[in-house]
Amino acid sequence: MIEKISDAAGTIYLPTHIKRVAKAEAEEKKIEALINIEITEIKQRALKRHIQEEGKKQENIENITAEALGRLKGEI
């Protein structure tokens, strides 16, 4: 008797349980997507910073080379 009541209660509760599990899984996917977006933004900022740093380095190299060339021409 108790088993039948327990089975009936489980059957009645099953749709609610399925909905709760589905909502939890959807929330999990939403959180994962937001995290992926945040990671992508961080990577983009890091890449932008790296490009700026390398640009400054290249500009310094070119300035030093131009200065050295100017001094060498003055010696000739």
Backbone bond lengths (Angstrom), bond angles and torsions (degrees), N, CA, C in turn:
res aa  C-N    CA-C-N  psi(-1)  N-CA   C-N-CA  omega(-1)  CA-C   N-CA-C  phi
1 M - - - 1.452 - - 1.537 110.43 -
2 I 1.333 115.42 -48.40 1.460 119.44 -179.37 1.525 110.01 -63.72
3 E 1.336 116.52 -38.36 1.460 120.06 179.23 1.522 111.18 -63.66
4 K 1.316 117.66 -39.72 1.459 121.22 179.74 1.526 110.64 -65.66
5 I 1.317 116.36 -41.25 1.465 120.08 178.09 1.531 109.47 -65.45
6 S 1.322 116.13 -41.99 1.461 121.10 179.10 1.527 110.71 -62.87
7 D 1.326 116.70 -43.67 1.467 120.97 178.24 1.525 111.05 -63.17
8 A 1.320 116.64 -41.36 1.463 121.23 179.60 1.525 110.26 -64.53
9 A 1.318 117.06 -42.94 1.466 120.77 179.11 1.528 109.81 -64.31
10 G 1.329 116.57 -40.44 1.464 120.42 177.88 1.512 111.32 -62.92
11 T 1.320 116.82 -40.62 1.460 121.78 179.64 1.525 110.70 -66.07
12 I 1.326 116.08 -40.34 1.465 120.36 179.32 1.534 110.03 -67.00
13 Y 1.315 116.94 -39.14 1.466 121.98 -176.76 1.533 112.51 -77.64
14 L 1.323 118.25 -20.92 1.464 122.36 -173.68 1.534 114.06 -52.99
15 P 1.337 120.38 -48.47 1.473 118.99 179.46 1.537 112.70 -59.88
16 T 1.317 116.46 -38.70 1.465 120.57 178.11 1.520 110.01 -64.32
17 H 1.316 116.18 -42.38 1.460 121.27 179.12 1.531 110.67 -62.56
18 I 1.313 116.36 -44.33 1.470 121.20 179.80 1.529 110.21 -60.71
19 K 1.346 116.66 -43.00 1.466 120.47 179.00 1.527 111.04 -63.29
20 R 1.320 116.94 -43.12 1.469 120.53 -179.57 1.530 110.96 -64.24
21 V 1.312 116.50 -41.51 1.465 120.32 178.79 1.532 109.76 -64.41
22 A 1.328 116.63 -42.99 1.465 120.78 179.68 1.528 110.79 -62.48
23 K 1.337 116.93 -42.49 1.465 120.53 178.71 1.523 110.57 -64.22
24 A 1.315 117.26 -41.22 1.468 121.41 179.48 1.528 110.29 -64.08
25 E 1.327 117.29 -42.20 1.464 120.86 178.88 1.530 111.09 -66.00
26 A 1.338 116.50 -39.20 1.464 120.25 178.07 1.525 110.34 -64.82
27 E 1.317 116.81 -41.80 1.467 121.14 178.20 1.527 110.53 -63.33
28 E 1.326 116.35 -39.55 1.466 121.05 177.79 1.530 110.64 -61.10
29 K 1.332 116.70 -44.84 1.467 120.86 179.36 1.526 111.04 -64.66
30 K 1.333 116.26 -38.18 1.460 121.09 178.76 1.528 110.27 -63.39
31 I 1.318 116.75 -45.10 1.462 121.69 179.19 1.530 110.30 -62.95
32 E 1.322 117.19 -43.45 1.467 121.03 178.67 1.528 110.80 -61.09
33 A 1.331 116.75 -40.92 1.467 120.59 179.41 1.523 110.71 -64.44
34 L 1.330 116.94 -43.03 1.461 120.68 178.88 1.525 111.22 -63.76
35 I 1.321 116.59 -39.81 1.464 120.83 177.95 1.526 109.96 -63.94
36 N 1.330 116.90 -42.59 1.469 120.48 179.11 1.529 111.30 -62.80
37 I 1.328 116.52 -38.90 1.465 120.42 177.41 1.524 109.73 -63.41
38 E 1.328 116.35 -45.11 1.464 120.69 -179.99 1.532 111.13 -62.41
39 I 1.320 116.62 -42.25 1.468 120.67 178.59 1.527 110.17 -62.89
40 T 1.320 117.13 -42.20 1.463 121.43 178.77 1.526 110.65 -61.58
41 E 1.334 116.44 -42.85 1.465 120.13 178.77 1.528 111.10 -62.77
42 I 1.321 117.24 -41.32 1.466 121.43 178.53 1.526 110.00 -62.85
43 K 1.325 116.51 -44.15 1.465 120.37 178.97 1.523 111.11 -62.67
44 Q 1.326 116.85 -39.94 1.462 120.16 179.51 1.529 111.03 -64.54
45 R 1.331 116.65 -41.63 1.466 119.69 178.19 1.528 110.76 -64.60
46 A 1.321 116.47 -40.47 1.468 120.39 179.13 1.525 110.31 -63.97
47 L 1.312 116.99 -43.04 1.466 120.96 178.71 1.526 110.86 -63.70
48 K 1.327 116.46 -42.86 1.464 120.61 178.64 1.531 110.21 -61.42
49 R 1.329 116.75 -44.49 1.462 120.79 179.01 1.527 110.53 -62.07
50 H 1.318 117.07 -42.83 1.466 121.91 179.83 1.532 110.48 -62.13
51 I 1.307 116.80 -43.60 1.469 121.04 179.13 1.525 110.16 -62.71
52 Q 1.336 116.95 -41.96 1.467 120.21 178.70 1.529 111.01 -63.85
53 E 1.325 116.72 -43.60 1.467 120.84 179.22 1.525 111.05 -62.19
54 E 1.319 116.86 -44.89 1.463 120.61 179.51 1.526 110.93 -66.21
55 G 1.324 116.76 -34.83 1.461 120.29 176.43 1.522 111.47 -63.20
56 K 1.334 116.05 -42.52 1.469 120.01 177.13 1.527 110.85 -63.49
57 K 1.322 116.82 -42.16 1.469 120.56 178.46 1.526 110.58 -60.98
58 Q 1.319 116.48 -45.16 1.463 120.74 -179.45 1.522 110.53 -63.85
59 E 1.320 116.48 -41.77 1.465 120.37 178.49 1.532 110.48 -61.97
60 N 1.326 117.12 -41.81 1.466 120.66 177.35 1.525 111.39 -62.35
61 I 1.324 116.81 -43.34 1.469 121.03 178.58 1.524 110.21 -59.89
62 E 1.322 116.34 -45.36 1.460 120.41 -179.05 1.529 111.27 -65.98
63 N 1.329 117.38 -38.90 1.470 120.38 178.28 1.528 111.20 -65.47
64 I 1.322 116.44 -43.12 1.467 120.75 178.66 1.522 110.36 -63.61
65 T 1.323 116.53 -43.15 1.466 121.24 179.48 1.523 110.47 -63.03
66 A 1.328 116.85 -43.91 1.468 120.58 179.75 1.528 110.41 -64.07
67 E 1.324 117.27 -41.96 1.470 121.23 178.42 1.527 110.57 -63.27
68 A 1.328 116.67 -45.19 1.470 120.69 179.60 1.522 110.78 -63.31
69 L 1.316 116.76 -42.20 1.463 120.80 178.75 1.521 110.59 -62.61
70 G 1.327 116.69 -41.90 1.466 120.95 177.83 1.518 111.56 -61.79
71 R 1.313 117.04 -40.65 1.464 120.72 179.06 1.529 111.01 -68.95
72 L 1.328 116.64 -38.87 1.465 119.88 178.75 1.523 111.11 -65.02
73 K 1.327 117.10 -40.16 1.468 120.50 178.88 1.525 110.30 -64.71
74 G 1.320 116.72 -33.82 1.462 121.02 178.75 1.514 112.09 -69.32
75 E 1.318 117.75 -25.39 1.465 121.87 -179.17 1.521 111.84 -82.46
76 I 1.303 117.19 -22.46 1.470 120.52 -175.10 1.501 111.51 -80.50
